[in-house]
Amino acid sequence: MFHLVSPLNRFDTSPLQFFNIRWLRENINLIFSTYLDYKRVNQGRVDSNHLLIQILSNIAIKFDGDLIGYMISVEQNSRRIAGTLGLTSATVRGDLFKNKGIFYKGMNEVITVSRNDSELLDLWWDWRAATPVTVHSHPITDVKLFDPIVKDTPDFKSKGYAFINIDIPLLAGQYVMFRSNYPDGTVEQYISQIVIPGMMKSHMDIVLFNKVCHGLGVMDELTVKTNLPFAQQEFNTPADKLSEDIVKGILSRPLTPTQILSSIPTLLSDSTALMALKIPDIMVTQQSLWAIHSQSVDKVNLVLEVAKRRNHYDRMLQLLVKIRRNNIRLIQEGWYRNGLNTNTTRYLMDRWETVLSRIPEQVYESLESKLFDYEY
């Protein structure tokens, strides 16, 4: 199912284009540049027990000048670190960080660990630009920038769900590059001034998708009271107008799931929601499936709402079959229940109930004869 709403179907691009994204993207990139300039010289106060500090503290490997060899050694220790800190990987089940707000204060968060080899060269050419922490899902609909994880970060008061991935070897490699350039720099300074600004790139790229979800009635509005000291031009109004145009566009054409997601542009990068909300490069195993399955909820909710509004499920049939089959397997094999906290299980199943409730009963019943028509 995951691959039906993922960049693996890149050939299935959307015929829709929204040219006003160019003006909005250029202006938001200007604000983001101001944010980066501010963060490079201003350190926010980070909790000394923050997860990222714990990860770096658990890396008991000395850097001998061989960056690639060092990162390979760190990768070999990532499983132990993930298990110690309750993170999810292909070999460690982990659990939900319920209302703890590791990165988004007050939110429920799934935090996975996986590699992103494409960023290795960034450490040589521009180590600051590497992004060891990436956001793959969050519920915020506000274009405003804010500073997460610092002392005065906005509190989202248990609203919503976020999915974050950490590339531990890249985090370690970037940290040694930071220390090489700033011998007196602290780990708190590195996290506040380098890691979090990099993470906010992926955060911003999901906001327009969330606005479209809000416009379709499948996501509540969630605004931010920024904690940054500089003025930010108001771009929520033009972003809302663009999201309205996107909603009209995707409701006017018979699109596939990937075409719908590739119709929604991102606000910072020259890309689409299909890429911004992709699943991390993590192997689908019994340990990781619960997390990957939960990350698909927002995407599938949007796709099914479009099908419901158009009363057109023909192009969604393969996705519907996979949803039905996956939930049967989850119940039969107990992947939610096997080793997961009871509250986690209930929370994740409730999230999927919102998806299943969008499928009309007569459509759902018609799937029974098609459960094995598609390759898993």
GIRA-V30396 format. One record per residue. N is the residue number from 0. SS is DSSP state (~ for helix, > for strand, _ for the rest). NEAR is the number of other C-alpha atoms within 12 Angstrom. Layout:
# GIRA-V30396
n=N ss=SS near=NEAR
n=N ss=SS near=NEAR
This chain:
# GIRA-V30396
n=0 ss=_ near=34
n=1 ss=~ near=35
n=2 ss=~ near=28
n=3 ss=~ near=34
n=4 ss=~ near=43
n=5 ss=_ near=36
n=6 ss=~ near=27
n=7 ss=~ near=18
n=8 ss=~ near=22
n=9 ss=_ near=24
n=10 ss=_ near=14
n=11 ss=_ near=21
n=12 ss=_ near=27
n=13 ss=_ near=28
n=14 ss=_ near=21
n=15 ss=_ near=25
n=16 ss=_ near=22
n=17 ss=_ near=28
n=18 ss=_ near=15
n=19 ss=_ near=20
n=20 ss=~ near=32
n=21 ss=~ near=22
n=22 ss=~ near=18
n=23 ss=~ near=32
n=24 ss=~ near=29
n=25 ss=~ near=19
n=26 ss=~ near=24
n=27 ss=~ near=33
n=28 ss=~ near=30
n=29 ss=~ near=20
n=30 ss=~ near=29
n=31 ss=~ near=35
n=32 ss=~ near=21
n=33 ss=~ near=22
n=34 ss=~ near=32
n=35 ss=~ near=31
n=36 ss=~ near=17
n=37 ss=~ near=23
n=38 ss=~ near=33
n=39 ss=~ near=22
n=40 ss=~ near=16
n=41 ss=_ near=22
n=42 ss=_ near=28
n=43 ss=_ near=32
n=44 ss=_ near=24
n=45 ss=> near=29
n=46 ss=_ near=23
n=47 ss=_ near=22
n=48 ss=_ near=17
n=49 ss=_ near=25
n=50 ss=~ near=31
n=51 ss=~ near=39
n=52 ss=~ near=29
n=53 ss=~ near=25
n=54 ss=~ near=35
n=55 ss=~ near=36
n=56 ss=~ near=23
n=57 ss=_ near=23
n=58 ss=_ near=31
n=59 ss=_ near=19
n=60 ss=_ near=23
n=61 ss=_ near=19
n=62 ss=_ near=23
n=63 ss=_ near=14
n=64 ss=_ near=13
n=65 ss=_ near=14
n=66 ss=~ near=27
n=67 ss=~ near=23
n=68 ss=~ near=18
n=69 ss=~ near=28
n=70 ss=~ near=34
n=71 ss=~ near=22
n=72 ss=~ near=24
n=73 ss=~ near=31
n=74 ss=~ near=31
n=75 ss=~ near=20
n=76 ss=~ near=24
n=77 ss=~ near=38
n=78 ss=~ near=31
n=79 ss=~ near=24
n=80 ss=~ near=34
n=81 ss=~ near=36
n=82 ss=~ near=23
n=83 ss=~ near=21
n=84 ss=~ near=30
n=85 ss=_ near=29
n=86 ss=_ near=39
n=87 ss=> near=43
n=88 ss=_ near=40
n=89 ss=_ near=28
n=90 ss=_ near=25
n=91 ss=_ near=33
n=92 ss=_ near=35
n=93 ss=_ near=35
n=94 ss=_ near=38
n=95 ss=_ near=39
n=96 ss=> near=34
n=97 ss=_ near=31
n=98 ss=_ near=25
n=99 ss=_ near=26
n=100 ss=_ near=33
n=101 ss=_ near=34
n=102 ss=_ near=46
n=103 ss=_ near=43
n=104 ss=_ near=31
n=105 ss=_ near=24
n=106 ss=_ near=32
n=107 ss=> near=34
n=108 ss=> near=40
n=109 ss=> near=45
n=110 ss=> near=47
n=111 ss=> near=49
n=112 ss=> near=47
n=113 ss=_ near=35
n=114 ss=_ near=32
n=115 ss=_ near=27
n=116 ss=~ near=23
n=117 ss=~ near=14
n=118 ss=~ near=24
n=119 ss=_ near=28
n=120 ss=_ near=20
n=121 ss=~ near=20
n=122 ss=~ near=29
n=123 ss=~ near=19
n=124 ss=~ near=13
n=125 ss=~ near=17
n=126 ss=~ near=30
n=127 ss=~ near=35
n=128 ss=~ near=29
n=129 ss=_ near=37
n=130 ss=_ near=41
n=131 ss=_ near=43
n=132 ss=> near=40
n=133 ss=> near=42
n=134 ss=> near=41
n=135 ss=> near=44
n=136 ss=> near=44
n=137 ss=_ near=46
n=138 ss=_ near=41
n=139 ss=_ near=38
n=140 ss=_ near=34
n=141 ss=_ near=34
n=142 ss=_ near=43
n=143 ss=_ near=35
n=144 ss=_ near=44
n=145 ss=_ near=40
n=146 ss=_ near=41
n=147 ss=_ near=39
n=148 ss=_ near=38
n=149 ss=> near=31
n=150 ss=_ near=20
n=151 ss=_ near=20
n=152 ss=_ near=27
n=153 ss=_ near=29
n=154 ss=_ near=30
n=155 ss=_ near=29
n=156 ss=_ near=20
n=157 ss=_ near=21
n=158 ss=_ near=26
n=159 ss=_ near=35
n=160 ss=> near=43
n=161 ss=> near=41
n=162 ss=> near=46
n=163 ss=> near=42
n=164 ss=> near=41
n=165 ss=> near=42
n=166 ss=_ near=44
n=167 ss=~ near=46
n=168 ss=~ near=40
n=169 ss=~ near=44
n=170 ss=~ near=47
n=171 ss=~ near=47
n=172 ss=~ near=42
n=173 ss=~ near=42
n=174 ss=~ near=41
n=175 ss=~ near=34
n=176 ss=~ near=31
n=177 ss=~ near=30
n=178 ss=~ near=23
n=179 ss=~ near=20
n=180 ss=~ near=16
n=181 ss=_ near=15
n=182 ss=_ near=14
n=183 ss=_ near=12
n=184 ss=_ near=21
n=185 ss=_ near=24
n=186 ss=~ near=35
n=187 ss=~ near=32
n=188 ss=~ near=31
n=189 ss=~ near=39
n=190 ss=~ near=45
n=191 ss=~ near=36
n=192 ss=~ near=35
n=193 ss=~ near=40
n=194 ss=~ near=45
n=195 ss=~ near=41
n=196 ss=~ near=40
n=197 ss=~ near=36
n=198 ss=~ near=37
n=199 ss=~ near=42
n=200 ss=~ near=37
n=201 ss=~ near=37
n=202 ss=~ near=45
n=203 ss=~ near=41
n=204 ss=~ near=42
n=205 ss=~ near=43
n=206 ss=~ near=45
n=207 ss=~ near=51
n=208 ss=~ near=50
n=209 ss=~ near=46
n=210 ss=~ near=44
n=211 ss=~ near=46
n=212 ss=~ near=40
n=213 ss=~ near=29
n=214 ss=~ near=29
n=215 ss=_ near=30
n=216 ss=_ near=21
n=217 ss=_ near=29
n=218 ss=_ near=29
n=219 ss=_ near=22
n=220 ss=_ near=27
n=221 ss=_ near=27
n=222 ss=_ near=25
n=223 ss=_ near=26
n=224 ss=_ near=21
n=225 ss=_ near=22
n=226 ss=_ near=22
n=227 ss=_ near=27
n=228 ss=_ near=17
n=229 ss=_ near=19
n=230 ss=_ near=16
n=231 ss=_ near=24
n=232 ss=_ near=19
n=233 ss=_ near=17
n=234 ss=_ near=28
n=235 ss=~ near=26
n=236 ss=~ near=18
n=237 ss=~ near=25
n=238 ss=~ near=36
n=239 ss=~ near=29
n=240 ss=~ near=21
n=241 ss=~ near=33
n=242 ss=~ near=34
n=243 ss=~ near=26
n=244 ss=~ near=28
n=245 ss=~ near=37
n=246 ss=~ near=35
n=247 ss=~ near=23
n=248 ss=~ near=26
n=249 ss=~ near=37
n=250 ss=~ near=30
n=251 ss=~ near=19
n=252 ss=_ near=23
n=253 ss=_ near=25
n=254 ss=_ near=29
n=255 ss=_ near=36
n=256 ss=~ near=43
n=257 ss=~ near=39
n=258 ss=~ near=37
n=259 ss=~ near=47
n=260 ss=~ near=48
n=261 ss=_ near=38
n=262 ss=_ near=39
n=263 ss=_ near=47
n=264 ss=> near=42
n=265 ss=_ near=40
n=266 ss=_ near=44
n=267 ss=_ near=34
n=268 ss=_ near=25
n=269 ss=_ near=21
n=270 ss=_ near=29
n=271 ss=> near=36
n=272 ss=~ near=45
n=273 ss=~ near=41
n=274 ss=~ near=34
n=275 ss=~ near=39
n=276 ss=_ near=45
n=277 ss=_ near=38
n=278 ss=_ near=40
n=279 ss=_ near=40
n=280 ss=_ near=25
n=281 ss=_ near=28
n=282 ss=_ near=22
n=283 ss=_ near=25
n=284 ss=_ near=18
n=285 ss=_ near=28
n=286 ss=_ near=30
n=287 ss=_ near=36
n=288 ss=~ near=37
n=289 ss=~ near=45
n=290 ss=~ near=47
n=291 ss=~ near=43
n=292 ss=~ near=36
n=293 ss=~ near=45
n=294 ss=~ near=39
n=295 ss=_ near=38
n=296 ss=~ near=41
n=297 ss=~ near=42
n=298 ss=~ near=47
n=299 ss=~ near=43
n=300 ss=~ near=39
n=301 ss=~ near=40
n=302 ss=~ near=46
n=303 ss=~ near=42
n=304 ss=~ near=36
n=305 ss=~ near=39
n=306 ss=~ near=33
n=307 ss=~ near=24
n=308 ss=~ near=23
n=309 ss=~ near=22
n=310 ss=_ near=20
n=311 ss=_ near=23
n=312 ss=_ near=30
n=313 ss=~ near=21
n=314 ss=~ near=24
n=315 ss=~ near=35
n=316 ss=~ near=29
n=317 ss=~ near=27
n=318 ss=~ near=39
n=319 ss=~ near=39
n=320 ss=~ near=33
n=321 ss=~ near=32
n=322 ss=~ near=38
n=323 ss=~ near=33
n=324 ss=~ near=26
n=325 ss=~ near=30
n=326 ss=~ near=28
n=327 ss=~ near=17
n=328 ss=~ near=20
n=329 ss=~ near=25
n=330 ss=~ near=17
n=331 ss=~ near=13
n=332 ss=~ near=15
n=333 ss=_ near=20
n=334 ss=_ near=30
n=335 ss=_ near=38
n=336 ss=_ near=24
n=337 ss=_ near=22
n=338 ss=_ near=21
n=339 ss=_ near=28
n=340 ss=_ near=21
n=341 ss=~ near=16
n=342 ss=~ near=19
n=343 ss=~ near=29
n=344 ss=~ near=26
n=345 ss=~ near=18
n=346 ss=~ near=28
n=347 ss=~ near=36
n=348 ss=~ near=26
n=349 ss=~ near=17
n=350 ss=~ near=26
n=351 ss=~ near=30
n=352 ss=~ near=20
n=353 ss=~ near=22
n=354 ss=~ near=32
n=355 ss=~ near=26
n=356 ss=_ near=20
n=357 ss=_ near=29
n=358 ss=_ near=35
n=359 ss=_ near=21
n=360 ss=~ near=13
n=361 ss=~ near=11
n=362 ss=~ near=26
n=363 ss=~ near=26
n=364 ss=~ near=15
n=365 ss=~ near=18
n=366 ss=_ near=27
n=367 ss=~ near=20
n=368 ss=~ near=14
n=369 ss=~ near=20
n=370 ss=_ near=25
n=371 ss=_ near=15
n=372 ss=_ near=16
n=373 ss=_ near=19
n=374 ss=_ near=13
n=375 ss=_ near=18
